[in-house]
Amino acid sequence: MQQISLLDCTLRDGGFINDWRFGKSAARGILEGLEHAGIDIIEIGFFDARRPFDKTRTIFPDVKSATQLLGKEKRTHTLLVGMIDYGTCPIDHVCAAEESCLDGIRVIFKKDRMHEAIDFCRALQALGYLLFVQPVSVTDYTPQELTALLSLTNSLSPHAISIVDTYGLLGPEEIVSYFKRFDRALAPHVAIGYHAHNNLQLGFAACQALCTHAAALAPSRALILDATLFGMGKSAGNTPLELLAHWQNTRSSGRYEIGELLATIERYVLPLSGSPTWGYQLPYVLAAMARVHPNYVSFLQQEKGLDAKKVFSLLPLLPEEHKLYFSRKAAEALCAAQREAPLLHR
């Protein structure tokens, strides 16, 4: 039977909503609630040397600070991990795994820093951590770049590598296609993860499709599915953990305690759902439909005062090389084109 693990990243991805200021008691409460619910892997936050230690926040200047907040005790049935955005936390800010509360570290990086990020990953492995490779926005990789990435990943022999859908572009058929590509290239012991954003409300459906097809295509390949409590996360948010856990319970032996998740949401997450907020929002829909960086939408609407219809018409005109990385120059060129010629109706 295929091994499927749920990874909660509320304390990390959810932190984009409140600048990681969950508060010490809430951070511990969320962690304990997830543990009691039986969640397999819990991501406790970001490591970023530019940020001072603040016991109310789950963004830390070094790994020892997280251990100071959460304690050094290792969990028996749950893996604890943290995340480093490559280039923001030097290796000397990471203590040996035996001195920390963490079992593993996830490393995100953009494709233009792939090779140096892989070297950093090796250094983390040497410190004793389980390594999770998290390439930002796999939809931005060409087939040749993806082949190079997977080859480098194999040379690391990490615990896992994730299909990271940064802009929420992948539907059920597309995520299965990516899984097939990853599965063919990777050593059998490397788990494949999936980190969805919910711009088009596809995260949950894509997770379901991935589980169903992976069980038939590669039943021995371990899967790791990212989610957050109540979908809390950057922009449109993430796959809701409680829905994914409930669905998993209907397919297996009811291993997750849904009541614990609901209680944790009610106590710690719902009070955060005021402003700023997350979830289904028109700007992120527009960006995902056009497969562009969401900053183009905010630029066109907030700085240029364009309505949704005009933005929707303009975004497909962006040159392909500028779509997934925001370029102010390219955005200005769009506006100039709009002034010079009438827009076609779409």
Buried (B, 14 or more C-beta within 10 A) or exposed (E): EEEBBBBBBBBBBBBBBBEBBBBBEBBBBBBEBBBBBBBBBBBBBBBBBEBEBBEBBBBBBBBBBBBBBBEEEBEEEBBBBBBBBBBBBEEEBBBEBEBBBBBBBBBBBBBEEBEEBBEBBEEBBEBBBBBBBBBBBBBBBEEEBBEBBBEBBBEBEBBBBBBBBBBBBBBBEBBBEBBBBBBEBBEEEBBBBBBBBBBBBBBBBBBBBBBEBBBEEBEEBBBBBBBBBBBBBBBBBBBBBBBBBBBBBEEEEEBBBBEBBBBBBEEBBEEBBEEEEBBEBEBBBBBBBBBBBBBBBBBBBEEBEBEBEBBBBBBEBBEEEBBBBBBEEBBEBBBEEBEEEEEEEE
